[in-house]
Amino acid sequence: MAKHTFQTEVNQLLDLMIHSLYSNKEIFLRELISNASDALDKLQYLTLTDDKLKTLDFTPKIDIAFDSEKNILTISDSGIGMNEQDLIENLGTIAKSGTKNFLSKLSGDKKKDSALIGQFGVGFYSAFMVANKIIVTTKKAGETQGFAWISDGSGEFEIEKCEKESHGSEIKLYLKEEEKEFANRWKIEEIIKKYSDHIPFPIFLHYTETKSEGEGESKKEIIEQKNEQINKASALWRISKKDLKDEEYKEFYKNLSYDSSDPLCWIHTKVEGTLEYTTLFYIPQSAPFDLYRVDYKSGVKLYVKRVFITDDDKELLPSYLRFVRGIIDSEDLPLNVSREILQQNRILSTIKSSSTKKILSEIESLQKDEEKYSKFYKEFGRCLKEGVYSDFENKEKLLELLRFQSTKSEGKEIAFKTYKERMGKEQKAIYYLQGEDLELLKSSPLLDAFNKKGIEVLLFAEEIDGIVMPMVHEYDKIPLRAITSKEALENLGEESIEEDTKERFKSLLETFNKALSDEIKEVRLSARLIDAPSCIVSDPEDPNAAMIKMMRQIGAMGMGADIPEPKPILELNPNHTILTKLLDAETQKQEEVAHLLLEEAKLLEGGKLKDVNAFVKHLNTLLQNSL
């Protein structure tokens, strides 16, 4: 017998569970049955694809037995089973980085936290919420030696060799005194119906039933051994839509996704013809915890003729739809299809394209309910923007789904379609201002000329907007123009700076350019400013801040060289009092004001200064000279 110590994170997890973090303890049975189903899935696939296991005697099923007197609950499966190394890896450590993430995600909301158990793949340990000792007896399919794993959840576990007749795993829970209800036929049936009715393998409940026969002195008690299947064991996605109730869809989703909330909507499709396949997709109400992690887990399972193939293929749907949960079941793929073949498979490519269009159409229909769509967009709008960048085939449809705030939206987000409907007859383009702080964008001096003429400007305030939106050149044949662009000013009908004004400011511009040569690309007069004395704009030839950040991240991963920060252009308002009075000032004062106007413009554009000390120094010098 060998003793082992639990991984540190496992100990933390067990401590949380054993000390009753979760009031919803019954989910332990859901988790153990789900694990048993996964073990059956894996072996079913191997008996069809692995020559060594094709002759294996395999009847997929899950058995549950209980002893109410001894307070023992046993869950068995005829699945793939485990050897000693598997036991150490699966029941002693948590290989993936999710555990620490799991511990940090706990909110104190017991209902939400219990749902996280399954999402993070740590469901087995939930059994210690109800048991003070667990023995796992298991034998791996194709091997001869069985093993027993024993632990009371206190920090250590033991593994010893044992005799086991057939492959699969048996989990024996020695229930705590206060958890007697889980060694009860009616309670077990209730939990199975609630969480596991559509597990695609039969679940049998074994129990004894006492009956009375005869009357009077001839009356006697007869004990019968019962063995009943207590779940439907049907692949729900294979059932016709007309035969399914909303509640069945919702419960299947919860079992599939480990989400305790109802889904926002679902799309159930059966396709017959040249290709035959069934899909069932769900859109959650809330974003999965790993939505923006590079190592996100795919939410879609692939089956071939009801045989589970994989739930770890990120190519089944485009990456921007990674929040979707569901099933793809194909009749045409070979059972032994490899992961490499999957990525280039014509059949899957067709299913993927068709499924994407179906999902986007369902999202489009959500727009009929403004409140519902607003909730969806808050969770997944950024993902749709990724789609605009990556999915050229559906770009136009995705553009219809995007939402942005604007100078006239009063805090609400609007669609391109709404903006277009509000455009004036003479307006030639859809105008936008891009940045990373919505409040700063709203107060930008660059908006002055547009506000004066009553022209609405979209505010692209998310980091991803800076990467995606420069690639969007038009919407419904109307060009998109950044208000900092030359075309925007031309379309706006702004008059250029008159020659005599240019001449008057020639010397001042030379002083500014010389004083700020290390910090700016150019100083020029602007016709776009009304109330502000200055602003900074980017050269349209330079990458924007979001693009620079992305390129630097790529550089940090060793995939490309770092790039320097491009210098901005400083624009001056020749009609502002500060500038007109500065024309007659001494050169030293002009230079001090030049620095202050640049730094003020940077503050308005980005909300922060790189060199606060320099700003304070210039300000103090100017104040001193003014006194």
C-alpha positions in Angstrom: 0.0 0.0 0.0 1.4 3.4 -1.0 0.6 6.7 0.7 0.4 9.9 -1.3 -0.2 13.6 -0.4 -2.8 15.7 -2.2 -1.6 18.6 -4.3 -1.8 21.9 -2.4 -4.7 23.2 -4.6 -6.6 19.9 -4.0 -6.3 20.4 -0.3 -7.6 23.9 -0.5 -10.5 22.7 -2.6 -11.3 19.8 -0.2 -11.2 22.2 2.8 -13.8 24.4 1.1 -16.1 21.5 0.3 -15.8 19.6 3.5 -16.6 22.7 5.5 -19.9 23.1 3.8 -19.2 25.9 1.4 -22.0 24.5 -0.7 -25.6 24.2 0.5 -26.5 22.4 -2.8 -24.8 19.2 -1.8 -26.8 17.0 -4.0 -24.7 18.0 -7.0 -22.1 15.5 -5.9 -24.2 12.8 -7.5 -24.5 14.7 -10.8 -20.8 15.1 -10.9 -20.0 11.4 -10.2 -22.6 10.3 -12.9 -21.1 12.8 -15.3 -17.7 11.4 -14.8 -19.0 7.8 -15.2 -20.7 8.9 -18.5 -17.4 10.3 -19.7 -15.6 7.0 -18.9 -18.2 5.2 -20.9 -17.9 7.6 -23.8 -14.2 7.1 -23.9 -14.4 3.3 -23.9 -17.2 3.2 -26.4 -15.0 5.1 -28.8 -12.0 2.9 -28.3 -14.0 -0.3 -28.8 -14.9 1.0 -32.3 -11.4 2.4 -33.2 -8.7 0.5 -31.2 -8.0 -3.0 -32.6 -6.9 -4.2 -29.1 -10.3 -3.3 -27.6 -12.7 -4.2 -30.4 -13.3 -7.6 -29.0 -13.8 -6.4 -25.4 -17.0 -7.4 -23.7 -18.6 -4.0 -23.3 -22.1 -3.2 -22.1 -22.2 0.5 -21.3 -24.2 1.3 -18.1 -24.1 3.0 -14.7 -25.2 1.2 -11.5 -26.2 2.8 -8.3 -26.7 0.9 -5.1 -27.2 1.9 -1.4 -27.2 0.4 2.0 -29.4 2.6 4.2 -28.4 0.7 7.4 -24.7 1.1 6.9 -25.1 4.5 5.2 -23.2 3.6 2.1 -23.8 4.8 -1.5 -22.1 3.1 -4.4 -21.8 4.3 -8.0 -20.3 1.9 -10.6 -19.6 2.1 -14.3 -18.4 -0.2 -17.0 -16.2 2.5 -18.6 -12.5 2.8 -19.4 -11.3 2.5 -15.8 -8.0 3.7 -14.4 -4.6 2.3 -13.6 -2.3 3.4 -10.7 -0.9 6.4 -12.7 -4.3 7.5 -13.8 -5.5 7.5 -10.1 -2.6 9.7 -9.0 -3.1 12.1 -11.9 -6.9 12.2 -11.8 -7.7 11.9 -8.1 -4.6 13.3 -6.4 -3.6 16.3 -8.5 -5.3 18.7 -10.9 -3.2 19.0 -14.0 -4.8 22.0 -15.6 -4.3 25.5 -14.3 -7.9 25.9 -13.6 -7.9 25.1 -9.9 -6.3 28.2 -8.7 -8.5 30.1 -11.1 -11.5 28.2 -9.6 -10.5 29.2 -6.1 -10.2 32.8 -7.1 -13.6 32.8 -8.8 -15.6 31.7 -5.7 -18.1 34.5 -5.0 -19.8 33.4 -1.8 -23.0 32.8 -3.7 -23.5 29.1 -3.0 -25.7 28.4 -6.0 -23.2 30.0 -8.5 -20.2 28.4 -6.7 -21.7 24.9 -6.9 -22.0 25.3 -10.7 -18.3 26.2 -10.9 -17.4 22.8 -9.6 -18.2 21.1 -12.9 -16.9 23.9 -15.1 -13.4 23.5 -13.6 -13.3 19.7 -13.8 -13.0 19.2 -10.1 -16.4 17.4 -9.6 -15.1 14.2 -8.0 -14.0 16.1 -4.9 -17.5 17.3 -4.3 -18.3 13.8 -3.0 -16.4 14.7 0.2 -19.2 17.2 1.0 -21.3 14.1 1.9 -18.8 11.4 2.6 -16.1 11.0 5.3 -14.4 8.2 3.4 -14.3 7.2 -0.2 -13.0 4.0 -1.8 -12.5 3.9 -5.6 -12.0 0.4 -7.0 -11.0 0.4 -10.6 -9.4 -1.5 -13.5 -8.4 -0.1 -16.8 -9.9 -1.7 -19.9 -7.3 -4.0 -21.6 -5.3 -4.4 -18.4 -5.3 -7.1 -15.8 -4.5 -5.4 -12.5 -7.1 -3.6 -10.4 -6.4 -0.8 -7.9 -8.1 0.7 -4.9 -7.9 4.4 -4.0 -8.8 5.2 -0.4 -9.0 8.6 1.3 -10.9 10.4 4.0 -10.2 13.8 2.4 -7.8 15.0 5.1 -4.7 15.5 3.0 -3.6 12.0 2.0 -4.7 9.1 -0.1 -3.6 5.5 -0.4 -3.4 3.3 -3.5 -3.2 -0.5 -3.3 -3.5 -3.4 -5.7 -6.7 -5.3 -5.6 -8.8 -7.9 -7.4 -11.5 -6.6 -9.7 -13.3 -8.8 -12.2 -14.3 -6.3 -14.9 -13.1 -3.0 -16.3 -14.5 0.2 -15.1 -14.8 2.0 -11.7 -16.7 1.6 -8.5 -17.0 4.6 -6.1 -18.1 3.7 -2.6 -19.1 6.6 -0.4 -19.2 6.1 3.3 -21.8 8.9 4.0 -21.6 11.2 7.0 -24.2 10.6 9.7 -26.1 13.8 8.8 -26.2 12.8 5.0 -28.4 9.7 5.4 -30.9 11.1 2.9 -28.5 10.2 0.0 -28.9 6.5 0.9 -32.6 6.7 0.0 -34.3 5.4 -3.2 -36.6 8.4 -3.6 -33.9 11.0 -3.1 -31.6 9.3 -5.6 -34.3 9.0 -8.2 -35.2 12.7 -7.6 -31.6 13.8 -8.2 -31.2 11.6 -11.3 -34.4 13.0 -12.8 -33.3 16.5 -12.1 -29.8 16.4 -13.4 -29.0 13.2 -15.3 -32.2 12.0 -17.1 -30.6 12.5 -20.5 -27.2 10.9 -19.8 -27.0 8.8 -23.0 -26.4 5.5 -21.0 -28.8 3.6 -18.8 -28.6 4.3 -15.1 -29.8 1.3 -13.0 -30.8 1.6 -9.3 -30.4 -1.5 -7.2 -32.5 -1.8 -4.0 -34.5 -4.2 -1.9 -38.2 -4.1 -1.5 -40.2 -5.9 1.3 -43.7 -7.1 0.5 -46.3 -8.9 2.5 -48.1 -12.0 1.2 -51.0 -13.9 2.7 -53.1 -13.2 5.8 -53.2 -14.1 9.4 -50.8 -16.8 10.5 -49.8 -17.5 6.9 -48.7 -13.9 6.3 -45.1 -13.6 5.5 -42.5 -11.0 4.5 -40.9 -11.4 1.1 -37.7 -9.4 0.3 -37.3 -8.7 -3.4 -34.1 -7.5 -5.1 -35.1 -4.7 -7.5 -33.1 -3.5 -10.5 -34.7 -0.5 -12.3 -33.5 1.8 -15.0 -34.3 5.3 -13.6 -33.3 7.6 -16.5 -34.4 8.0 -20.1 -30.9 7.2 -21.5 -31.7 9.0 -24.7 -29.6 11.4 -26.6 -31.9 14.4 -26.2 -30.6 16.1 -29.4 -31.8 13.1 -31.3 -35.4 13.6 -30.2 -37.7 15.6 -32.4 -38.2 19.2 -31.3 -42.0 18.7 -31.2 -41.5 16.0 -28.6 -39.4 18.0 -26.2 -40.5 20.5 -23.6 -38.7 23.7 -22.8 -37.9 22.4 -19.3 -36.1 19.3 -20.9 -34.0 21.6 -23.0 -33.1 23.7 -20.0 -32.2 20.7 -17.8 -30.0 19.2 -20.6 -28.2 22.5 -20.9 -27.4 22.6 -17.2 -26.1 19.1 -17.3 -24.0 19.8 -20.4 -22.6 23.2 -19.3 -22.6 23.0 -15.5 -24.4 26.3 -15.5 -27.0 26.7 -12.8 -28.9 29.3 -14.8 -31.3 28.7 -17.7 -29.8 29.3 -21.2 -30.7 32.6 -23.0 -31.9 30.5 -26.0 -31.2 27.4 -28.0 -31.0 26.3 -31.7 -32.0 22.7 -32.4 -31.4 21.6 -36.1 -31.7 18.3 -37.9 -30.3 18.2 -41.5 -31.0 15.4 -44.0 -29.9 15.1 -47.6 -26.4 15.0 -49.0 -25.1 15.4 -45.4 -27.0 14.2 -42.3 -26.3 15.7 -39.0 -28.0 17.1 -35.9 -26.9 20.1 -33.9 -28.2 21.5 -30.6 -26.6 24.8 -29.6 -27.2 26.9 -26.5 -26.3 30.6 -25.8 -25.7 31.1 -22.1 -27.0 34.1 -20.1 -23.5 34.8 -18.7 -20.0 34.5 -20.1 -18.0 31.4 -19.2 -15.2 32.1 -16.8 -12.5 31.3 -19.4 -14.0 33.3 -22.3 -11.0 35.5 -22.7 -8.3 33.0 -21.7 -6.0 31.6 -24.5 -6.6 28.1 -23.0 -10.4 28.3 -23.1 -12.2 25.0 -23.2 -14.5 24.4 -26.2 -18.2 24.2 -25.2 -19.2 21.9 -28.1 -19.1 18.1 -28.1 -18.7 16.2 -31.3 -20.5 12.8 -31.7 -20.6 10.5 -34.7 -23.7 8.3 -34.8 -24.2 9.1 -31.1 -20.7 8.0 -30.2 -18.8 10.7 -28.4 -15.6 11.7 -30.3 -14.2 14.8 -28.6 -15.1 17.9 -26.5 -11.6 19.4 -27.0 -11.7 20.6 -30.6 -11.8 24.4 -31.0 -12.3 24.1 -34.7 -16.0 22.9 -34.5 -17.1 26.6 -34.4 -15.3 29.9 -35.1 -13.3 31.0 -32.0 -15.5 34.1 -31.6 -18.5 31.8 -30.9 -16.6 30.1 -28.1 -19.3 31.0 -25.6 -21.8 28.7 -27.4 -22.4 25.3 -25.7 -23.8 22.3 -27.5 -23.7 19.1 -29.5 -22.8 18.3 -33.1 -23.7 14.7 -34.1 -22.7 13.6 -37.6 -23.9 10.6 -39.6 -21.2 10.9 -42.2 -17.9 11.2 -40.4 -15.8 7.9 -39.9 -15.7 6.8 -36.2 -11.9 6.7 -36.2 -11.5 10.2 -37.5 -8.3 11.7 -36.0 -8.0 15.2 -34.6 -5.6 16.2 -37.5 -8.2 15.0 -40.0 -11.0 16.9 -38.2 -9.3 20.2 -38.7 -9.3 19.8 -42.5 -12.4 17.7 -42.9 -14.8 18.9 -45.7 -17.9 17.5 -43.9 -17.1 19.3 -40.6 -16.3 22.5 -42.6 -19.8 22.4 -44.1 -21.4 21.8 -40.7 -19.3 24.6 -39.2 -20.3 27.1 -41.8 -24.0 26.2 -41.7 -24.0 26.2 -37.9 -22.4 29.6 -37.7 -25.1 31.1 -39.9 -27.8 29.4 -37.8 -26.3 30.8 -34.5 -25.9 34.3 -36.0 -29.5 34.2 -37.2 -30.7 33.3 -33.7 -28.6 36.2 -32.2 -30.1 38.5 -34.8 -33.6 37.4 -33.7 -32.7 38.3 -30.1 -32.7 42.0 -31.2 -36.5 41.9 -31.3 -36.4 42.1 -27.5 -34.2 45.1 -26.7 -33.7 44.3 -23.0 -32.8 40.6 -23.8 -30.3 41.7 -26.5 -28.8 44.3 -24.3 -28.0 41.7 -21.7 -26.6 39.4 -24.4 -24.4 42.1 -25.9 -23.0 43.1 -22.5 -21.7 39.6 -22.1 -20.6 38.7 -25.7 -20.5 41.9 -27.8 -16.7 41.9 -27.7 -16.7 38.3 -29.2 -18.9 39.5 -32.1 -16.3 42.3 -32.8 -13.6 39.6 -33.0 -15.8 37.9 -35.6 -15.9 41.1 -37.7 -12.0 40.9 -37.7 -11.8 37.1 -38.5 -15.0 36.0 -40.3 -15.1 37.7 -43.7 -18.0 35.4 -44.9 -20.3 36.7 -42.2 -18.9 40.2 -41.8 -22.0 42.1 -43.0 -24.3 40.1 -40.7 -22.0 40.7 -37.7 -21.9 44.4 -38.4 -25.7 44.5 -38.0 -25.2 43.0 -34.5 -22.7 45.5 -33.2 -23.6 48.3 -30.7 -21.8 51.5 -29.8 -22.5 54.6 -27.7 -22.6 58.0 -29.5 -22.7 61.7 -28.9 -26.5 61.5 -29.2 -27.3 58.1 -27.7 -27.7 59.4 -24.1 -25.8 56.5 -22.5 -27.4 53.8 -24.6 -25.7 51.7 -27.3 -27.0 52.0 -30.8 -26.6 49.9 -34.0 -25.1 51.2 -37.3 -28.7 50.9 -38.7 -30.0 53.4 -36.1 -27.2 55.8 -36.8 -27.9 55.6 -40.5 -31.6 56.4 -40.0 -30.6 59.5 -38.0 -28.2 60.9 -40.6 -28.9 64.3 -42.1 -29.5 64.4 -45.9 -26.2 66.2 -46.6 -24.1 63.9 -44.4 -21.7 61.9 -46.5 -20.2 59.4 -44.0 -20.6 57.6 -40.6 -18.3 59.4 -38.3 -16.5 57.9 -35.3 -13.9 58.7 -32.6 -11.8 55.9 -31.3 -10.1 55.7 -27.8 -10.0 53.6 -24.7 -11.9 55.7 -22.2 -15.6 56.5 -22.9 -15.8 59.6 -20.7 -12.7 61.1 -22.2 -14.1 60.5 -25.7 -17.3 62.3 -24.8 -15.4 65.4 -23.7 -12.9 65.4 -26.5 -12.3 68.8 -28.2 -12.2 66.9 -31.5 -16.0 66.7 -31.3 -16.6 70.4 -31.1 -17.1 71.0 -34.8 -19.4 68.0 -35.2 -21.4 69.0 -32.1 -21.8 72.5 -33.4 -23.3 71.2 -36.7 -25.5 68.6 -34.9 -23.7 65.6 -36.5 -23.7 62.4 -34.5 -20.4 60.7 -33.8 -20.0 57.1 -32.8 -17.7 56.5 -29.8 -15.5 53.4 -30.2 -14.3 53.0 -26.6 -13.2 49.4 -26.3 -9.6 48.3 -26.9 -10.7 45.8 -29.5 -12.4 48.7 -31.5 -9.0 50.0 -32.3 -8.0 46.7 -33.9 -11.3 45.9 -35.6 -12.9 49.1 -36.7 -10.1 50.4 -39.0 -10.8 47.4 -41.1 -14.5 48.3 -41.5 -14.5 50.8 -44.4 -18.2 51.1 -44.9 -21.7 50.1 -43.7 -24.5 49.6 -46.2 -22.4 51.4 -48.8 -21.8 54.4 -46.5 -18.2 55.1 -45.7 -16.9 55.1 -42.1 -14.6 58.0 -41.3 -12.6 58.8 -38.2 -13.3 62.4 -37.3 -9.5 62.9 -37.2 -9.2 62.1 -40.9 -8.6 64.6 -43.7 -11.7 63.2 -45.4 -13.9 63.9 -42.4 -12.9 67.5 -42.4 -13.5 67.8 -46.1 -16.9 66.1 -45.8 -17.7 68.4 -42.9 -17.2 71.3 -45.2 -14.7 73.0 -42.9 -12.9 75.9 -44.6 -9.1 75.6 -44.7 -6.9 78.0 -42.8 -6.6 81.3 -44.6 -3.2 82.3 -46.0 -2.9 85.5 -43.8 -3.6 83.4 -40.7 -0.9 80.9 -41.7 1.5 83.8 -42.2 0.7 85.3 -38.8 1.3 82.0 -37.0 4.3 81.0 -39.0 6.9 82.1 -36.4 4.9 80.6 -33.5 4.6 77.3 -35.3 8.4 77.3 -35.8 9.0 77.9 -32.1 6.5 75.1 -31.1 8.0 72.7 -33.6 11.5 73.4 -32.3 10.5 73.1 -28.6 8.5 69.9 -29.1 10.6 68.2 -31.7 11.4 65.2 -29.5 7.8 64.6 -28.7 5.7 65.3 -31.8 5.7 64.7 -35.5 4.4 68.1 -36.5 2.6 71.2 -35.2 -0.1 72.7 -37.4 -3.1 74.9 -37.3 -6.5 73.3 -37.2 -10.0 74.3 -38.5 -11.7 71.6 -36.4 -11.3 73.2 -33.0 -13.8 75.6 -31.5 -13.5 75.9 -27.7 -10.2 74.1 -27.0 -6.8 75.7 -27.7 -5.2 72.5 -28.9 -5.6 68.8 -29.5 -3.4 65.9 -30.6 -4.3 63.5 -33.5 -2.5 60.5 -34.9 -1.0 60.3 -38.3 -3.4 58.0 -40.3 -0.3 56.2 -41.6 0.7 55.2 -38.0 -0.9 52.2 -36.1 -3.3 53.2 -33.3 -2.8 52.6 -29.6 -4.7 49.3 -29.6 -2.8 48.0 -32.6 0.5 48.9 -31.0 -0.5 47.1 -27.8 -1.4 44.0 -29.7 1.9 44.1 -31.7 3.9 44.5 -28.5 2.1 41.5 -26.9 3.1 39.5 -30.0 6.7 40.8 -29.6 6.7 39.8 -25.9 5.8 36.2 -27.0 8.9 36.2 -29.2 6.9 36.4 -32.4 8.0 39.8 -33.6 10.0 42.8 -32.8 8.8 45.6 -30.5 7.7 48.8 -32.1 8.3 52.4 -30.9 5.5 54.7 -29.9 4.6 56.8 -32.9 4.7 60.6 -32.3 1.4 62.5 -32.4 0.5 65.6 -34.4 -0.3 68.7 -32.3 -3.1 70.9 -33.7 -3.6 74.5 -32.6 -6.8 76.6 -32.7 -5.8 79.9 -34.3 -9.0 81.6 -33.0 -8.3 80.8 -29.3 -7.4 83.7 -27.0 -4.3 81.8 -25.6 -2.9 81.4 -29.1 -3.6 84.9 -30.3 -2.1 86.5 -27.1 0.9 84.2 -27.5 1.8 85.7 -30.8 3.4 88.7 -29.1 4.9 86.8 -26.2 8.6 86.2 -25.6 10.1 83.0 -27.1 10.7 81.5 -23.6 7.1 81.9 -22.7 6.0 80.5 -26.1 8.1 77.4 -25.4 6.7 76.9 -21.9 3.1 77.2 -23.3 3.9 74.9 -26.1 4.8 72.1 -23.6 1.7 72.9 -21.5 -0.7 72.8 -24.5 0.8 69.5 -25.6 0.5 68.0 -22.2 -3.1 69.3 -21.8 -4.0 67.8 -25.1 -2.5 64.5 -24.0 -4.5 64.6 -20.8 -7.8 65.2 -22.8 -6.9 62.4 -25.2 -5.6 59.7 -22.8 -6.4 60.8 -19.3 -2.8 60.5 -18.1 0.7 61.9 -18.6 3.9 60.0 -19.0 6.0 62.7 -17.4 4.1 64.4 -14.6 7.2 66.1 -13.2 7.8 67.8 -16.5 4.2 69.0 -16.7 4.4 70.5 -13.1 7.8 72.1 -13.9 6.4 73.9 -17.0 3.3 74.9 -15.1 5.3 76.4 -12.2 7.6 78.2 -14.5 4.7 79.8 -16.4 3.0 80.8 -13.1 6.2 82.3 -11.8 6.7 84.4 -14.9 3.1 85.6 -14.8 3.4 86.9 -11.2 
